Amino acid sequence: MKKVILVTGGAGFIGSNVVRFLINETSNIVINLDKLTYAADLSWLAEVEQNDRYHFVHGDICDRELVNRIFVKYQPNYVMHLAAESHVDRSISSSDEFIKTNIIGTHNLLECSLAYFLALSTQQKYDFRFHHVSTDEVFGDLDVNSSANEMFPYRPSSPYSASKASADHLVRSWYRTYGLPIIVTNCSNNFGPNQLPDKLVPKVITRALEGREIPIYGNGLQIRDWLYVEDHVRALYLVMSKGKVGQTYNIGGDCEKQNIEVVKFICHYLDEVITSKPEKLKSFYELVSFVDDRPGHDIRYAIDTSKIKKELGWTPVESFETGMIKTIDGYLDSGLSHRRNDA
């Protein structure tokens, strides 16, 4: 049955992938509420912007009057809450926007959702879902023998992860106290085409292609689990439509890699496909420069994804290698394809 889905942050990296999936792969109606900060780009939604099932609203989740108007006008069945400030380095240098958007914005969205929910009929209440999209960073630094399942204690390290942990707790409390039907997902590091260059993967790709230094924090041995963004999107839709109310689901690629391993893979793949490198450069890896580590940098993240696999039957389609090749090719094809061996 066709649903009306309110997506917050739908012009961001993950959000735009969600919106395109919902329009291209389902019959649902999508309302995209986005503030259009530095992390958003409407060009990522060019292929769906003329679709009559897609509606864009420029605005802030902290604007309660606007959010209430959206609920009244569009009558959503689902809320997919992806709007967030998400860059760890930025949260360390200036945390204000992270507190405002990730905590106060989430609180505002919960209040508007609850007021809307309480006025629904019994059947409409049964069909309503508030899906909060979060991160594995809330679990903090893990030792080599640990993986965080859905019951793992929260130990956030950065202002970013602390703000997301706060939002997670708020969402769960609105379920426990008020009965708002919520679902929470915690995902690992996403990657894919069209990600902004302040994240590791696009930073390495773009700097390599420009012949610029590739800075790597510390010794580069920090471990992250890597998840191709389209696999994440499929999981999000599955959880929203089939998951149990009040539950949390971890979403990950079961693919732990040291940061330096990721960098080496990208550089070596570029070595194979790029026809001409910058002068005197034998390998793009020569551009790597190790810099002072950032404050409070967690060494290892790892999440246990057995619950979503067992209960909902989800597994990632892309491996690290296939997803990374698609990602690199996406950047090359978006404007640098003339530099490829196979062009």
Sine and cosine of phi, psi and omega as CSV:
sin_phi,cos_phi,sin_psi,cos_psi,sin_omega,cos_omega
0.00,0.00,0.69,-0.72,-0.02,-1.00
-0.89,0.45,0.72,-0.69,0.02,-1.00
-0.89,-0.46,0.40,-0.92,0.17,-0.99
-0.98,-0.19,0.85,-0.52,-0.12,-0.99
-0.87,-0.49,0.86,-0.51,0.11,-0.99
-1.00,0.00,0.89,-0.46,0.02,-1.00
-0.95,-0.31,0.87,-0.50,0.11,-0.99
-1.00,-0.05,0.65,-0.76,-0.05,-1.00
0.96,0.29,0.50,0.86,-0.09,-1.00
-0.97,0.24,-0.04,1.00,0.08,-1.00
-0.97,-0.25,0.11,0.99,0.08,-1.00
-1.00,0.09,-0.09,-1.00,-0.06,-1.00
-0.88,0.47,-0.87,0.50,0.01,-1.00
-0.94,0.35,-0.67,0.74,-0.04,-1.00
-0.86,0.51,-0.66,0.76,0.01,-1.00
-0.92,0.39,-0.56,0.83,0.09,-1.00
-0.92,0.40,-0.61,0.80,0.07,-1.00
-0.89,0.45,-0.75,0.66,-0.04,-1.00
-0.88,0.48,-0.72,0.70,0.01,-1.00
-0.88,0.47,-0.65,0.76,0.04,-1.00
-0.88,0.48,-0.73,0.68,-0.05,-1.00
-0.89,0.45,-0.61,0.79,0.01,-1.00
-0.97,0.23,-0.69,0.73,-0.11,-0.99
-0.99,0.13,-0.48,0.87,-0.13,-0.99
-0.93,-0.37,-0.11,0.99,0.01,-1.00
-0.71,-0.70,0.09,-1.00,0.04,-1.00
-0.98,-0.21,0.21,0.98,-0.09,-1.00
-0.96,0.29,0.37,-0.93,0.11,-0.99
-0.99,-0.10,0.72,-0.70,-0.10,-1.00
-0.87,-0.50,0.79,-0.62,0.13,-0.99
-0.95,-0.32,0.89,-0.46,-0.05,-1.00
-0.97,-0.25,0.94,-0.34,0.06,-1.00
-0.98,-0.21,0.89,-0.45,-0.04,-1.00
-0.58,-0.81,0.65,-0.76,-0.01,-1.00
-0.98,0.19,-0.30,0.95,-0.04,-1.00
0.87,0.50,0.84,0.54,0.12,-0.99
-0.99,0.16,-0.15,-0.99,0.01,-1.00
-0.84,0.54,-0.43,0.90,-0.09,-1.00
-1.00,0.05,0.00,1.00,-0.05,-1.00
-0.94,-0.35,0.44,-0.90,0.02,-1.00
-0.42,-0.91,0.94,-0.35,-0.03,-1.00
-0.92,0.39,-0.32,0.95,0.03,-1.00
-0.90,0.43,-0.41,0.91,0.05,-1.00
-0.92,0.39,-0.23,0.97,-0.03,-1.00
-0.92,-0.40,0.25,0.97,-0.06,-1.00
-0.85,0.53,-0.58,0.81,-0.07,-1.00
-0.94,0.34,-0.28,0.96,-0.04,-1.00
-0.88,-0.47,-0.09,1.00,-0.17,-0.99
-0.91,0.42,-0.38,0.92,0.02,-1.00
-1.00,-0.07,-0.03,1.00,0.00,-1.00
-0.94,0.35,0.71,-0.71,-0.07,-1.00
-0.96,0.29,-0.11,0.99,0.08,-1.00
-1.00,-0.09,0.05,1.00,-0.02,-1.00
-0.92,-0.39,0.74,-0.67,0.00,-1.00
-0.71,-0.70,0.82,-0.58,0.01,-1.00
-0.97,-0.24,0.71,-0.70,0.09,-1.00
-0.83,-0.56,0.87,-0.50,0.03,-1.00
-1.00,0.09,0.91,-0.41,-0.02,-1.00
0.02,-1.00,0.07,-1.00,-0.14,-0.99
-0.95,-0.32,0.70,-0.72,0.05,-1.00
-0.91,0.41,-0.26,0.97,0.06,-1.00
-0.98,0.18,-0.18,0.98,-0.01,-1.00
-1.00,0.06,1.00,-0.10,-0.11,-0.99
-0.91,0.42,-0.62,0.78,0.00,-1.00
-0.88,0.47,-0.70,0.72,0.02,-1.00
-0.90,0.44,-0.73,0.68,-0.02,-1.00
-0.88,0.48,-0.66,0.75,0.04,-1.00
-0.88,0.47,-0.65,0.76,0.03,-1.00
-0.89,0.45,-0.62,0.79,0.02,-1.00
-0.89,0.45,-0.70,0.72,0.02,-1.00
-0.88,0.47,-0.68,0.74,-0.02,-1.00
-0.91,0.41,-0.69,0.72,-0.09,-1.00
-0.96,0.29,-0.70,0.72,-0.17,-0.98
-0.98,-0.21,-0.29,0.96,0.05,-1.00
0.78,0.62,0.88,0.48,-0.07,-1.00
-0.93,0.36,0.53,-0.85,0.13,-0.99
-1.00,0.02,-0.55,0.84,-0.02,-1.00
-0.78,-0.63,0.55,-0.83,0.21,-0.98
-0.89,-0.45,0.83,-0.56,0.12,-0.99
-0.94,-0.35,0.96,-0.29,-0.15,-0.99
-0.99,-0.13,0.99,-0.15,0.03,-1.00
-0.93,-0.37,-0.19,0.98,-0.06,-1.00
-0.89,0.46,0.82,-0.58,-0.01,-1.00
-0.20,-0.98,0.49,-0.87,0.28,-0.96
-0.99,0.14,0.79,-0.61,-0.23,-0.97
-0.75,-0.66,0.15,0.99,-0.07,-1.00
-0.99,-0.15,0.90,-0.44,-0.10,-1.00
-0.86,0.51,-0.73,0.68,-0.03,-1.00
-0.85,0.52,-0.68,0.73,0.01,-1.00
-0.90,0.44,-0.59,0.81,-0.01,-1.00
-0.93,0.38,-0.49,0.87,0.02,-1.00
-0.96,0.27,-0.65,0.76,-0.02,-1.00
-0.98,0.20,-0.48,0.88,0.01,-1.00
-0.36,-0.93,0.95,-0.31,-0.14,-0.99
-1.00,-0.05,-0.14,0.99,-0.15,-0.99
-0.82,0.57,-0.76,0.64,-0.05,-1.00
-0.91,0.40,-0.48,0.88,0.02,-1.00
-0.93,0.36,-0.65,0.76,0.05,-1.00
-0.92,0.39,-0.69,0.73,-0.05,-1.00
-0.90,0.43,-0.80,0.60,-0.09,-1.00
-0.96,0.26,-0.77,0.63,-0.16,-0.99
-0.97,0.25,-0.52,0.85,-0.02,-1.00
-0.98,-0.22,-0.87,0.50,-0.04,-1.00
-0.91,0.41,-0.64,0.77,0.04,-1.00
-0.89,0.45,-0.67,0.75,0.04,-1.00
-0.90,0.43,-0.66,0.75,0.05,-1.00
-0.86,0.50,-0.69,0.72,0.00,-1.00
-0.89,0.46,-0.68,0.73,0.00,-1.00
-0.91,0.42,-0.62,0.78,0.06,-1.00
-0.90,0.44,-0.68,0.73,0.00,-1.00
-0.89,0.45,-0.70,0.72,0.02,-1.00
-0.91,0.41,-0.65,0.76,0.01,-1.00
-0.90,0.43,-0.66,0.75,-0.02,-1.00
-0.91,0.40,-0.70,0.72,0.03,-1.00
-0.87,0.50,-0.67,0.74,0.04,-1.00
-0.91,0.41,-0.72,0.69,-0.04,-1.00
-0.87,0.49,-0.69,0.72,-0.07,-1.00
-0.91,0.42,-0.37,0.93,0.00,-1.00
-1.00,-0.01,-0.04,1.00,-0.02,-1.00
-0.98,0.20,0.33,-0.94,0.11,-0.99
-0.95,0.32,0.19,-0.98,-0.01,-1.00
-0.86,0.52,-0.70,0.71,0.01,-1.00
-0.91,0.41,-0.65,0.76,0.01,-1.00
-0.91,0.42,-0.61,0.79,0.06,-1.00
-0.89,0.45,-0.64,0.77,0.00,-1.00
-0.89,0.46,-0.55,0.84,-0.06,-1.00
-1.00,0.05,-0.19,0.98,-0.13,-0.99
-0.99,0.14,0.60,-0.80,0.07,-1.00
-0.63,-0.77,0.63,-0.78,0.16,-0.99
-0.89,-0.45,0.95,-0.33,-0.08,-1.00
-0.96,-0.27,0.91,-0.41,-0.01,-1.00
-0.98,-0.18,0.84,-0.54,-0.06,-1.00
-0.99,-0.16,0.87,-0.49,-0.08,-1.00
-0.80,-0.60,-0.28,-0.96,-0.20,-0.98
-0.76,-0.65,0.38,-0.92,0.09,-1.00
-0.97,0.24,-0.17,0.99,-0.02,-1.00
-0.92,0.39,-0.30,0.95,0.03,-1.00
-0.90,0.44,-0.40,0.92,-0.03,-1.00
-0.99,0.15,-0.24,0.97,0.07,-1.00
0.97,0.25,-0.27,-0.96,-0.09,-1.00
-0.96,0.27,0.80,-0.60,-0.02,-1.00
-0.93,-0.37,0.55,-0.83,0.09,-1.00
-0.98,0.21,0.10,-0.99,-0.17,-0.98
-0.91,0.41,-0.35,0.94,-0.06,-1.00
-0.98,-0.19,0.09,1.00,-0.09,-1.00
-0.94,-0.35,0.54,-0.84,0.21,-0.98
-0.68,-0.73,0.70,-0.72,-0.08,-1.00
-0.99,0.11,0.88,-0.47,0.17,-0.99
-1.00,-0.04,-0.10,-1.00,-0.11,-0.99
-0.93,0.38,-0.26,0.96,0.01,-1.00
-0.98,-0.21,0.09,1.00,-0.06,-1.00
-0.92,0.39,0.64,-0.77,-0.01,-1.00
-0.91,0.41,0.52,-0.86,0.02,-1.00
-0.99,0.10,0.73,-0.69,0.06,-1.00
-0.58,-0.82,0.88,0.47,-0.07,-1.00
-0.91,0.41,0.54,-0.84,-0.06,-1.00
-0.96,-0.29,-0.65,0.76,-0.09,-1.00
-0.99,-0.16,0.31,-0.95,0.13,-0.99
-0.83,0.56,-0.60,0.80,0.06,-1.00
-0.86,0.50,-0.83,0.56,-0.07,-1.00
-0.92,0.40,-0.52,0.85,0.06,-1.00
-0.92,0.40,-0.61,0.79,0.02,-1.00
-0.93,0.35,-0.59,0.81,0.05,-1.00
-0.94,0.33,-0.62,0.79,0.06,-1.00
-0.88,0.48,-0.66,0.75,0.05,-1.00
-0.87,0.50,-0.69,0.72,0.01,-1.00
-0.89,0.45,-0.67,0.74,0.04,-1.00
-0.83,0.55,-0.73,0.68,-0.03,-1.00
-0.91,0.42,-0.63,0.78,0.05,-1.00
-0.87,0.49,-0.73,0.68,-0.03,-1.00
-0.86,0.50,-0.72,0.69,-0.01,-1.00
-0.91,0.41,-0.56,0.83,0.00,-1.00
-0.94,0.35,-0.51,0.86,0.05,-1.00
-0.94,0.35,-0.43,0.90,0.11,-0.99
-0.97,0.25,-0.76,0.65,-0.06,-1.00
-0.92,0.40,-0.67,0.74,-0.09,-1.00
-1.00,0.06,-0.68,0.74,-0.14,-0.99
-0.94,-0.34,-0.18,0.98,0.00,-1.00
0.99,0.17,0.25,0.97,0.06,-1.00
-0.91,0.41,0.81,-0.58,-0.06,-1.00
-0.96,0.27,0.98,-0.18,-0.10,-1.00
-0.92,-0.38,0.35,-0.94,0.21,-0.98
-0.65,-0.76,0.65,-0.76,0.02,-1.00
-0.87,-0.49,0.68,-0.74,0.13,-0.99
-0.83,-0.56,0.64,-0.77,0.08,-1.00
-0.87,-0.49,0.86,-0.50,-0.10,-1.00
-0.91,-0.42,0.34,-0.94,0.06,-1.00
-1.00,0.00,-0.14,-0.99,-0.07,-1.00
-0.86,0.51,0.87,-0.49,0.07,-1.00
-1.00,0.03,0.53,-0.85,0.14,-0.99
-0.55,-0.83,0.37,-0.93,0.00,-1.00
0.30,-0.95,0.06,-1.00,0.01,-1.00
-0.88,0.47,0.44,-0.90,0.11,-0.99
0.95,0.31,0.33,0.94,0.10,-0.99
-1.00,0.10,0.59,-0.81,-0.04,-1.00
-0.92,0.40,0.52,-0.86,-0.12,-0.99
-0.96,0.27,0.17,0.99,0.11,-0.99
-1.00,0.04,-0.08,1.00,0.09,-1.00
-1.00,-0.09,0.34,-0.94,-0.16,-0.99
-0.84,0.54,-0.81,0.59,-0.11,-0.99
-0.88,0.47,-0.81,0.59,0.01,-1.00
-0.91,0.40,-0.49,0.87,0.04,-1.00
-0.89,0.45,-0.71,0.71,0.00,-1.00
-0.90,0.45,-0.71,0.70,-0.03,-1.00
-0.89,0.46,-0.79,0.62,-0.09,-1.00
-0.93,0.38,-0.66,0.75,0.00,-1.00
-0.92,0.39,-0.63,0.78,0.04,-1.00
-0.87,0.48,-0.73,0.68,-0.04,-1.00
-0.92,0.39,-0.41,0.91,0.04,-1.00
-1.00,-0.03,-0.06,1.00,-0.01,-1.00
0.95,0.33,0.45,0.89,-0.04,-1.00
-0.97,-0.23,0.33,-0.94,0.03,-1.00
-0.85,0.53,0.65,-0.76,0.04,-1.00
-0.95,-0.31,0.98,-0.20,-0.05,-1.00
-0.98,0.19,0.73,-0.68,0.02,-1.00
-0.84,-0.54,0.79,-0.61,-0.03,-1.00
-0.91,0.41,0.69,-0.72,0.12,-0.99
0.85,0.53,-0.76,-0.65,0.01,-1.00
-0.99,-0.14,0.00,1.00,0.03,-1.00
0.97,0.25,0.18,0.98,-0.07,-1.00
-1.00,-0.04,0.10,1.00,0.05,-1.00
-0.89,0.46,0.67,-0.74,-0.10,-0.99
-0.96,-0.30,0.75,-0.67,0.08,-1.00
-0.74,-0.67,0.45,-0.89,0.15,-0.99
-1.00,-0.03,0.72,-0.70,-0.12,-0.99
-0.93,-0.37,0.72,-0.69,-0.09,-1.00
-0.72,-0.69,0.83,-0.55,0.04,-1.00
-0.93,0.38,0.72,-0.70,-0.19,-0.98
-0.86,0.51,-0.58,0.82,-0.01,-1.00
-0.93,0.36,-0.52,0.85,0.12,-0.99
-0.92,0.40,-0.64,0.76,0.05,-1.00
-0.87,0.49,-0.71,0.71,-0.03,-1.00
-0.88,0.48,-0.69,0.73,0.04,-1.00
-0.87,0.49,-0.64,0.77,0.02,-1.00
-0.91,0.40,-0.67,0.75,0.01,-1.00
-0.87,0.50,-0.70,0.71,-0.01,-1.00
-0.92,0.39,-0.62,0.78,0.02,-1.00
-0.90,0.43,-0.70,0.72,0.01,-1.00
-0.90,0.44,-0.70,0.71,-0.03,-1.00
-0.89,0.45,-0.63,0.77,-0.08,-1.00
-1.00,0.00,-0.43,0.90,-0.09,-1.00
-0.84,-0.54,-0.24,0.97,-0.05,-1.00
-0.94,0.34,0.29,-0.96,-0.02,-1.00
-1.00,0.04,0.70,-0.72,0.02,-1.00
-0.87,0.50,0.67,-0.75,0.02,-1.00
1.00,0.07,-0.05,1.00,-0.09,-1.00
-0.99,-0.14,0.33,-0.94,0.11,-0.99
-0.90,-0.44,0.61,-0.79,0.02,-1.00
-0.75,-0.66,0.79,-0.61,0.12,-0.99
-0.99,0.12,0.66,-0.75,0.01,-1.00
-0.80,-0.60,0.88,-0.48,-0.02,-1.00
-0.50,-0.87,0.17,-0.99,-0.05,-1.00
-1.00,-0.09,0.02,1.00,-0.09,-1.00
0.76,0.65,0.72,0.69,-0.13,-0.99
-0.60,-0.80,0.99,0.13,0.01,-1.00
-0.99,0.13,0.78,-0.62,0.02,-1.00
-0.66,-0.75,0.63,-0.78,0.19,-0.98
-0.93,0.36,0.54,-0.84,0.01,-1.00
-0.82,0.58,-0.64,0.77,-0.03,-1.00
-0.93,0.38,-0.50,0.87,0.09,-1.00
-0.90,0.43,-0.65,0.76,0.03,-1.00
-0.89,0.45,-0.71,0.71,0.00,-1.00
-0.87,0.48,-0.71,0.70,0.00,-1.00
-0.88,0.47,-0.66,0.75,0.00,-1.00
-0.87,0.48,-0.73,0.69,-0.02,-1.00
-0.88,0.47,-0.74,0.68,-0.04,-1.00
-0.89,0.45,-0.67,0.74,-0.03,-1.00
-0.94,0.34,-0.57,0.82,0.07,-1.00
-0.92,0.39,-0.67,0.74,0.04,-1.00
-0.89,0.45,-0.58,0.81,0.07,-1.00
-0.84,0.54,-0.58,0.82,-0.05,-1.00
-0.97,0.24,-0.56,0.83,-0.19,-0.98
-0.96,-0.27,-0.26,0.97,-0.02,-1.00
-1.00,-0.01,0.76,-0.65,-0.08,-1.00
-0.96,0.27,-0.64,0.77,-0.07,-1.00
-0.72,-0.69,0.83,-0.56,0.03,-1.00
-1.00,-0.07,0.27,-0.96,0.12,-0.99
-0.83,0.56,0.44,-0.90,-0.08,-1.00
-0.80,0.60,0.70,-0.72,0.07,-1.00
0.93,0.36,0.21,0.98,-0.01,-1.00
-0.98,-0.21,0.89,-0.45,0.03,-1.00
-1.00,0.08,-0.56,0.83,0.03,-1.00
-0.60,-0.80,0.57,-0.82,0.04,-1.00
-0.89,0.46,-0.37,0.93,0.00,-1.00
-0.91,0.42,-0.36,0.93,0.04,-1.00
-0.90,0.43,-0.27,0.96,0.01,-1.00
-0.98,0.17,-0.21,0.98,-0.05,-1.00
-0.92,0.39,0.72,-0.70,0.06,-1.00
-0.70,-0.71,0.81,-0.58,0.00,-1.00
-1.00,0.09,0.79,-0.62,-0.08,-1.00
-0.87,-0.50,0.18,-0.98,0.01,-1.00
-0.83,0.57,0.67,-0.74,-0.01,-1.00
-0.92,0.39,0.46,-0.89,0.03,-1.00
-0.98,0.20,0.39,-0.92,-0.01,-1.00
-0.88,0.47,0.68,-0.73,0.09,-1.00
0.91,0.42,0.43,0.90,-0.07,-1.00
-0.93,0.36,0.88,-0.47,0.02,-1.00
-0.94,0.34,0.61,-0.79,-0.04,-1.00
-0.99,0.14,-0.66,0.75,-0.11,-0.99
-0.58,-0.82,0.74,-0.67,0.21,-0.98
-0.91,-0.41,0.62,-0.78,0.08,-1.00
-0.36,-0.93,0.74,-0.67,0.00,-1.00
-0.83,-0.56,0.50,-0.86,0.03,-1.00
-1.00,-0.01,0.89,-0.46,-0.06,-1.00
-0.97,-0.24,0.28,0.96,-0.09,-1.00
-0.91,0.41,-0.49,0.87,-0.05,-1.00
-0.91,0.42,-0.77,0.64,-0.03,-1.00
-0.92,0.40,-0.53,0.85,0.04,-1.00
-0.93,0.36,-0.70,0.71,-0.06,-1.00
-0.95,0.30,-0.71,0.70,-0.12,-0.99
-0.99,0.11,-0.56,0.83,-0.10,-1.00
-0.88,-0.47,-0.10,0.99,0.07,-1.00
0.95,0.31,0.39,0.92,-0.01,-1.00
-1.00,0.00,0.67,-0.74,0.20,-0.98
-0.62,-0.79,0.50,-0.87,0.03,-1.00
-0.92,0.39,0.60,-0.80,0.04,-1.00
-0.99,0.11,-0.68,0.73,-0.09,-1.00
-1.00,0.02,0.68,-0.73,0.21,-0.98
-0.99,0.17,0.13,-0.99,0.08,-1.00
-0.85,0.53,-0.71,0.71,-0.08,-1.00
-0.91,0.41,-0.75,0.67,-0.03,-1.00
-0.92,0.38,-0.63,0.77,0.02,-1.00
-0.92,0.40,-0.63,0.77,-0.02,-1.00
-0.93,0.36,-0.62,0.79,0.05,-1.00
-0.90,0.43,-0.67,0.74,0.07,-1.00
-0.87,0.49,-0.64,0.77,-0.01,-1.00
-0.91,0.42,-0.77,0.63,-0.02,-1.00
-0.88,0.47,-0.70,0.71,0.02,-1.00
-0.87,0.49,-0.57,0.82,0.03,-1.00
-0.89,0.46,-0.66,0.75,0.04,-1.00
-0.93,0.38,-0.65,0.76,0.02,-1.00
-0.90,0.43,-0.69,0.73,-0.06,-1.00
-0.95,0.30,-0.30,0.95,-0.04,-1.00
-0.99,0.17,-0.05,1.00,0.05,-1.00
0.23,-0.97,-0.06,1.00,-0.04,-1.00
-0.83,-0.55,0.31,0.95,-0.10,-1.00
-0.90,0.43,-0.38,0.93,-0.01,-1.00
-0.94,0.34,-0.17,0.99,-0.02,-1.00
-0.99,-0.15,0.07,1.00,-0.06,-1.00
-1.00,-0.02,0.50,-0.87,0.05,-1.00
-0.88,0.47,-0.55,0.83,-0.08,-1.00
-1.00,-0.08,0.16,0.99,-0.02,-1.00
-0.97,0.26,0.00,0.00,0.00,0.00
